[in-house]
Amino acid sequence: MKKPIVALLFILIGFSLTVNAQRPGGPPSGDGNGRPSRPGQSTPPSFDMDAGTPKGNSKITGFVIDSAVTIAVEYANVALIDQESKKVIDGTMADGNGKFQFTRVAKGTYSLKVTFIGYEDALVENVKVEKGEDIDLGTVKLAISAKVLDEVTVTGLKSIIEEKVDRLVYNAENDVTSKGGDGTDVLRKVPMLAVDLDGNLSLRGSENIRVLINNKPSTIVASSVADALKMIPADLIKTVEVITSPSAKYDAEGTTGIVNIITKRSSVQGYNLNINTGVGVRGTNLGLNGNLRVGKVGFSLGGFGRAFYNKSATELNQTTMAEAGQFKTTQTADARDFGMFGRYNLGMDVEISKSEYITGNVSFGTRNMNRDQDMLISNFTNDVLNRETNRLLDTKNSSNNVDVNLDYVKIFKPTHEWSVSTQYSQNNMVNNFDASNFTLSGESLGEQQNLNASINKEITVQTDYMMPIGQRQMFETGVKGIFREVNSDFEYLAGFGGSLEADARNPAGFLNYNQNVQAGYLSYTYTTPSKWSFKAGARYERTTIDADDSGVILDINGYDNLVPSVNISKIMKNGLAVKLAYNNRIQRPGLQQLNPNFNAANPQSIEIGNPNLEPEISNNVELGLSKSIKRNYVNLSFYARQTNNSILRLTSPSDTLAGALVTTYENIGKEQTSGLNLFGNFFLTPKWSLNGGFDLYYTYMEGQVQTLDGFEVASNNGIVIGGRMMSQISLNKGWAVQAFGGMRGNQVTLQGQRTGFGFYSLGLRKDINEKKGSLGFAFDNFLGGMTMRSTSVSPLFSQESINYIYNQNVKVTFQYKLGNMKFVAKKKTRSVNNTDGVGGGDDNPAQGGGFNR
């Protein structure tokens, strides 16, 4: 076995032959390689049950669906049986779309046996295969087993949460209450994830996550994860994948793991058109998506727009200590938020031949977010009031983003491919504010304006090669280049009566930041006959940086990272699955952390980035236990994480503005986290499902903070608890009800803590016109809004901020489908039919990088 591997390595290094890549078998809907989904290509390698059986050049394909609700039965087992001898010839597993495929089938007459837990077995007989002909069986329907039925007539339910080989999958398309919302409404319900009131995403207590959209990065995510989630409509999200132990093929970025958002697409022949709209007290949306596939060419075109409106209130109380005395500030504000978001896409895929495919896609996104605040600021010196002002603040955050992808795949045989993937991504951002200050009697104290425009560009090129070695081994390798350019320009204007000039107290500046990453990886997988699975790999990344901060060349050294990963799993005889994983990850600083703009929209709480930041490095260990009992599932995971050179928020008193605090980012500490996740999915009856989870972790962090005498090492620690629960009931005549509730406990920061919060929703849906459409009603936080309190304390200051969000919502949603939206049962046919075409489906594996928060 060693000789073929060594020879193969030399071939790859020289690139003297045309290499090819392969999609690993098994359930995962993405593999991190920048390759698009294609019908029939996410199916795992089939095991040759009889090495002596003659092989031909024919093919048998089909789809497995639930007979009750006409949806795909994912990962059903399919056996190919010689009808005369009754001997099993081959076996495979359906993919995430219910599709299965047998290749190299010899001439003969066969039977196919389809099985899956909770369903009656299905037998398809008299499948006659002639030499060189391909057979399309259409759909094979599975009926729910009578052993698990509580009644004769049932309406099946697909699991909201699924655990797969290397990831947890949340099936958002089954979520009733998120209709008409955005990505934050969906991710808030995903196990292990937490989304705060500002839309910031965290995994197991850390916001350092790699976020992908259809397995690819985007500069909208690089600029702000919170803003990116608001731009993605909930109705467009099919699944959310949480990958806590990424293999070497994934970029090393994201200290706690990867969150992959998969959007809805179509891979069926014919056309379809989806209309989604909703009207609510806090938001309105309209979406239109269409797909057309004729033969070897497919097109997709879609667009979605959403407007939201909300109100909130804030309070701020802070005290700073200095040699001149004690300075105290109290601040109250009423705020009104208005935002408009849109995302539009155009895609095309072409089957060049039976073994070559090209896919292209262009996506455009836009964001306009305005917040108007009316502030009352009171300043005290040694408890004596010395000033009160009104500040009218208008904040404008907008952006437009474009992603262009072009991918090529060459398939030499099943599970043996080569791919080349390219992407260009650009995000243009504007973050401005206009402020007017008045005395309590209405006298003008002047006007101020901050203009900050940024451009984030990214080009990615990669190639991947993957090849099986025998039946139980897999070898994978690839190389990648990522070229990033960030430019940010900022200036302050000040004056009276609308006549504004450059503010000498806040000089203009700019940041030019170029980051290039060259990467390569090797990965090897071995599966034993006793169901042990070993996957080990290593990824090398070289990062170089050139940066210019307002004409000053920054001396930022390049760095090299060798990132290992090991995954070991075992399926016990009782069905218990055990997984042990280790990986090393890095987190490069994000654009928001680098931007040197002196943001004084709130003059008492100022924020500024740090372009000299270095990456943080983490080591992660995870032990997972999972078990399926009929259609029920439960998972328990233990994990530990050590992060060095942590990028932490550091707050200290301003040197120039008495009573003000300045917050920036520094590589000043380390962070240790350990905890557990418990979640499960249960079918109480065939019509009623219940799923939920519980999160608990302990965190310790330390770093340097400022004191009157300089700096000292400070630390903080605490236990964080969170959880969520969802229940869905499918009623007669197309009615469905869903309820959801979740909470997150207090969070620890280096200098204080943030209080927890809770949220809940109730949804009702009615299917109409034979499930071609639906009408829904949803209610969010209808008993009251949310309150979040943050505190920070050091020897030099104390700060408490309170944010009141009045986000009660009632919404009505409508969805309708036109065209061929389902797999419709048809008669068995015998034809020469190529089913290897690109489907534009759910596997657009990752490529590239990006500045992540």
Buried (B, 14 or more C-beta within 10 A) or exposed (E): EEEEEEEBEEEBEEEEEEBBBBBBBBBBBBBBBBBBBBBBBBBBBBEBBEEEBEEBEBBBBBBBBBBBBBBBBBBBBBBBBBBEEEEBBBBBBBBBBBBBBBBBBBBBEBBBBBBBBBBBEBEBEEBEBEEEBBBBBBBBBBBBBEEBBEEEEBBBBBBBBBBBBBBBBBBBBBBBBBBBBBBBBBBBBBBBBBBBBEBBBBBBBBBBBBBBBBBBBBBBBBBBBBBBBBBBBBBBBBBBBBBBBBBBBBBBBBBBBBBBBBBBBBBBEEBBBBBBBBBBBBBBBBBBBBBBBEEBEBBBBBBBBBBBBBBBBBBBBBBBBBEEEEBBBBBBBBBEBBBBBBBBBBBBBBBEEEBBBBBBBBBBBBBBBBBBBEBBBBBBBEEEEEEEBBBBBBBEBBBBBBBBBBBBBBBBEBBBBBBBBBBBBBBBBBBBBBBBBBEEEEEEBEBBBBBBBBBBBBBBBBBBBBBBBEEBBBBBBBBBBBBBBBBBBBBBBBBEEEEBEEBEEBEEBBBBBBBBBBBBBBBBBBBEEEEEBBBBBBBBBEBEBBBBBBEEEBEBEEBEBEBEBBBBBBBEEEEEBBBBBBBBBBBBBBBBBBBBBBBBBBBBBBBBBBBBBBBBBBBBBBBBBBBBEEBBBBBBBEBBBBBEBBBBBBBBBBEEBBBBBBBBBBBBBBBBBBBBBBBBBBBEBBBBBBBBBBBBBBBBBBBBBBEEEEEEEBEBEBEBBBBBBBBBBBBEEBEBBBBBBBBBBBBBBBBBBBBBBEBBBBBBBBBBEEEBBBBBBBBBBEEEBBEBBBBBBBEBBBBBBBBBBBBBBEBBBBBBBEBBBBBEEEEBEBEEEBBBBBBBBBBBBBBBBBBBB
